[in-house]
Amino acid sequence: MAAKKIYMLQRVQTLYILSATILIITLLFKHFMYVLDPASGERIAVQFTDYTPFLALTIGSLAVSLFTFLLFTSRVLQIRCCTYNIILLLAYQGWLVWVFLGRQPGEYFTIYCLFPIIAAILLFIAIRYLARDEALVQASNSLRKIQKNRKGIFGKR
């Protein structure tokens, strides 16, 4: 069992999924915006977890990412979960852009607001590698079937 888990981490697509998962995990602990208090002039940090829709999208995307990461034996299901997660992350990023466009003077956004789109790009790259891997497996299966059904030179098996 341990050898199978090591093999899982050697696949490139698994590393991309793991990187996207780590980016999503960091959203739970980082600030996405600073607000200047007009009375005191202090910077007030606003975390992703302070805003309920962002918290829900972060937890949902994190759950799908972890589920996808653990499905290393089923490439087709991994592709579907990655696609669903990309849709979630694009919705998340769209909501962040909407909040950014409606900001008030004295509100400053951090670089962590770009993490959902970076994670979506990493998952898209993982899908490409997963599809390439699945095509290779399908090609090898078809070659095995041809080899199995093929008769010998003199018509005998």
N, C-alpha and C positions, 0 to 999 in steps of 0.2 A: 504494500500500500504506500509506503514511503517513497518508493521509486517512482510510482505513478504521480505523486505530488511534485516531486522534483522535475519530472518530465513536463508537468503542467507549467512550471515557471520558466522552462527553457523555450517555450513557444513565444514568438514575437507578439502575437495577438493577445496573449494573456498578460504580457507586460504592459501593453497599451491599455487594456481594461483595468489593470491594477493601478496604473498611473492616473487614469480618469477617476477611479474610486478614491484615491488619495486626495486628489483635488477637491472632490465633493466633500470628503471628510473635513478638510480644512475650512470649508464654508461654515461648519458648525461652530468654529472657535474664533473666527476673525470678524473684523468690523467691515461693513460695506459703505459706511458713510460717517462723516463727521459734521456736526452741526455747531455753529458758533452761537453761543448764548449771547443775545444782545445786551442783557443786563450786566453780566459779569465779564463777558469777553472770553469765557472758557470754551474749550473744544469739548463737546459731548460726543462720545463714540456710540454709534448705533450698530448693533450686531445683526447678522442675518436672522438669528433666533429671536430677536425682539419683535419681528414682524411676522405674524402667524402664517400668511400665505408663503412667505419665503421659507419658513421652517417646514411647512408641509411639503413644499416642492423639494427641499433638500433631503428630508427623510425619505420621501418617495423615490427620488433618484438614487439615493444611497442604497436603499433596499433592492432596487432593480440591479444596481451595479454589483452588489455583493452576490445576489442570486446568479447573475451572469458569470461572475468570476468563478463560482463553484460548479458551474455547468460545463466544465472543460471536456467532458466526454461526448457531449451532443453539440456539434457545431451549428446545425440548423437552428436549434433552439437558442443558442448563443447569439446568432445573427438576429433572430426575432427580438430577443430581449435588448440587444444593443440598439436596434431600430426604435423600439419603444422608449428607451432611455434617451436617445437623441431627441425625440419629439418632446419629452419632458424637459430636457435641458434647453431646447430652443424656446419653449414656452417660458421657462425661468428667465432666460436671457432677454426675451421680449418684454417681460414684466419689469426687469431691471432697467431696460432702455426707457420704458414708459415712465418709471419713477424718476429716472435721470432727466428726461425732457421736462418734467413738471417740477423740477427742484426750485427751491426758493433761494434768494441770495443768502449766502453764509452756509450753504450745504455743499460739502465736498465729498466726492466719491473716491474710493480706494481702488487699487489695482485688482483686488479680489473680486470685483464685479465682473471681471473678464473670465473668471475660472469656469463658469458654466459653458461658455462657448469653446474654450480650450478643451474641456472634457468632451464636448460633443465632437470636436475635430478628432480627438484621440480615439473615440469610439468608432467614428467613421473609418479611420485607418485600420482599426481592429477588424471591422466588418470586411474590408477588402482582403486582409490576410486570411480571415476565416473562410471567405468564399473561395480563395485560391487553394486553401487546404482541402476544402470539401470537393472541389473540382479534381484535385489530384487523387483523392480517395475514390471518387466515382470512376475515374479513368483506370485506376489500377484494378478495381472490381470488374469493370467490363473486360479488361485484358485477361483476368483470371477466368471469366466465363468463356471467353473465346478459346483459351488454351484448354479448358476442361472439355469443351464440346468438339474440339478438333480431332480428326481421325489421323492415324499414322500414315506413313508413306504408302503402304501397301493395302490400305483400307481396314487394317486391324487397329484395335485400340491398344 
